[in-house]
């Protein structure tokens, strides 16, 4: 493990660590997946991800609490809280809240939005006809791999 993902108790005494250290690491990955950066002290997740409900901050804070007793105690508890947050984000998408980009919501398992086409400045936007040629397979990005990981985790 990298130092950024390890829990405080793991950094100080790696011999006396339990499963809650792994839940801390999952919290860091959750934060990084949504914001694109590692957590920094004093910066709430909602300041970086404006469409996230306030419960997202509470979830991230509990998952990454410095004291293991303040964190989620089991993976099941972590999963239930994550699923509740996921359901709230689905409600945001339904309500089409301002600042809630569909592409960002799609990154956590909701409807996918086709990529926007680039248009030259001053040129009129002319829709292109769909082509019948198959697209070349592209190697998935690191972000796409994490998105698939979280989707699979949520399905269990």
C-alpha positions in Angstrom: 0.0 0.0 0.0 0.8 3.6 -0.6 1.2 5.9 2.3 -1.7 8.1 1.0 -4.2 5.2 1.4 -3.0 3.9 4.7 -4.8 4.7 7.9 -3.2 6.7 10.7 -2.9 3.7 13.0 -1.3 1.7 10.2 1.3 4.4 9.8 2.2 4.5 13.5 2.0 0.8 14.3 1.3 -1.7 11.4 1.3 -4.7 13.7 -1.8 -3.7 15.6 -4.1 -3.0 12.7 -7.5 -4.6 12.0 -10.0 -4.6 9.2 -11.1 -1.0 9.8 -7.8 0.1 8.2 -9.0 -1.3 4.9 -12.3 0.6 5.3 -10.2 3.8 5.7 -8.5 3.0 2.4 -11.9 2.5 0.7 -12.9 5.9 2.0 -9.8 7.5 0.4 -10.6 5.8 -2.9 -14.2 7.0 -2.7 -13.0 10.6 -2.2 -10.4 10.3 -5.0 -12.8 8.7 -7.4 -15.4 11.5 -7.1 -13.0 14.4 -6.8 -10.0 13.3 -8.8 -7.6 14.1 -6.0 -6.5 12.7 -2.7 -8.1 14.1 0.4 -6.5 17.1 2.1 -7.2 18.2 5.7 -9.9 20.9 5.8 -11.2 20.3 2.3 -14.7 18.8 2.2 -15.7 16.6 -0.7 -18.7 18.7 -1.5 -16.5 21.7 -2.3 -14.9 19.7 -5.1 -18.0 17.8 -6.2 -20.8 20.4 -6.1 -23.6 18.0 -7.0 -22.9 15.7 -4.1 -25.5 15.9 -1.3 -24.2 16.9 2.2 -24.5 13.2 3.3 -21.5 12.6 0.9 -19.3 14.7 3.2 -20.6 12.8 6.3 -19.9 9.5 4.6 -16.4 10.4 3.6 -15.6 11.8 7.0 -16.8 8.7 8.7 -14.9 6.4 6.3 -11.7 8.4 6.8 -12.0 9.1 10.5 -8.6 9.2 12.2 -9.9 7.1 15.2 -10.9 3.6 14.1 -13.7 3.6 16.6 -15.3 6.5 14.7 -15.2 4.7 11.3 -17.5 2.2 9.8 -17.1 -1.0 11.9 -17.8 -3.5 9.2 -17.7 -3.6 5.4 -21.5 -4.3 5.4 -22.1 -1.1 7.3 -19.8 0.8 4.8 -21.8 -0.8 1.9 -25.2 0.1 3.4 -24.2 3.7 3.9 -22.7 3.9 0.4 -25.9 2.4 -1.1 -28.0 5.0 0.7 -25.8 7.8 -0.7 -26.1 6.2 -4.1 -29.9 6.3 -3.8 -29.8 10.0 -2.9 -27.7 10.7 -6.0 -30.2 8.9 -8.1 -32.9 11.3 -6.7 -30.6 14.2 -7.7 -30.5 13.0 -11.2 -34.3 12.5 -11.3 -34.7 16.1 -10.1 -32.0 17.3 -12.5 -30.5 19.5 -9.8 -28.3 22.4 -11.1 -24.7 21.5 -11.1 -25.4 17.8 -11.2 -23.8 16.7 -14.4 -25.3 13.5 -15.9 -21.8 12.3 -16.9 -20.6 12.6 -13.3 -23.6 10.7 -12.1 -23.0 8.1 -14.8 -19.5 7.6 -13.3 -21.2 6.0 -10.2 -23.4 3.7 -12.1 -26.2 5.8 -13.5 -27.2 6.5 -17.0 -24.4 7.2 -19.4 -24.4 10.4 -21.5 -22.8 10.4 -25.0 -19.7 12.6 -25.3 -20.2 16.0 -26.7 -18.9 16.7 -30.2 -16.4 19.4 -30.8 -17.5 22.3 -32.9 -15.3 25.0 -34.4 -15.8 28.5 -33.2 -18.2 30.4 -35.4 -19.4 27.2 -37.1 -23.0 26.1 -36.9 -23.6 22.9 -35.0 -24.5 20.3 -37.6 -25.4 16.9 -36.3 -23.4 14.1 -37.8 -25.0 11.0 -39.2 -24.2 7.8 -37.2 -21.8 5.6 -39.0 -22.1 1.8 -39.3 -18.4 1.2 -38.9 -17.5 -0.4 -35.6 -15.4 1.7 -33.2 -11.9 0.6 -32.3 -11.6 -0.8 -28.8 -9.8 1.7 -26.6 -7.8 0.7 -23.5 -9.9 1.8 -20.5 -8.5 4.7 -18.4 -7.6 4.4 -14.8 -10.8 6.2 -13.9 -12.9 3.8 -15.9 -11.3 0.9 -14.1 -12.1 2.4 -10.7 -15.7 3.1 -11.9 -16.1 -0.6 -12.8 -14.6 -1.6 -9.5 -17.1 0.5 -7.5 -20.1 -0.7 -9.7 -19.2 -4.3 -8.9 -18.8 -3.6 -5.2 -22.2 -2.0 -5.1 -23.9 -4.9 -6.9 -22.9 -7.4 -4.2 
